[in-house]
Amino acid sequence: MKHRDIHNDLIFYLEGELPEERQQEIREHLAGCGECREFLEVLRVSFSIIEKEKNQEVNPYFYQAIKAKIENRSVPEKKFSLQRILQPSLFTVLLIAGIGFGVLIGSKVTENKPVETTANEMFYFNEIGSEPIESYFLN
């Protein structure tokens, strides 16, 4: 008897859904095979965990407690706060200053170094034509 056949039937063996002669064959095999006994024990533990999870107690008042919390929830009053106005304003000013500073730095760098290219140093923004595998798929 192959271990694979035994492993396939062990679930049915545990549930008692096999014919009596097949159950006897599995019992005899389990008596002499430690690997299959270990697998059977793993299955038993797994089934006990599944059974335990299926039979969890449900609190009958859970729905009512959630509903009460939702109904009793108070809406906080909106207060005028100087911080609520100053914080976004400060972030906006910093963002504009950062963009302006970046443009200023970028313009200084490009003014000093003109870009010279030769025919061999051509820069590709779209390199798909230079790649052989991509051109193969495009054709």
PyMOL commands that set and color helices and strands:
alter all, ss='L'
color gray80, all
select helices_A, chain A and resi 3-15+20-32+34-54+62-71+82-112+127-129+132-138
alter helices_A, ss='H'
color red, helices_A
deselect
rebuild
show_as cartoon
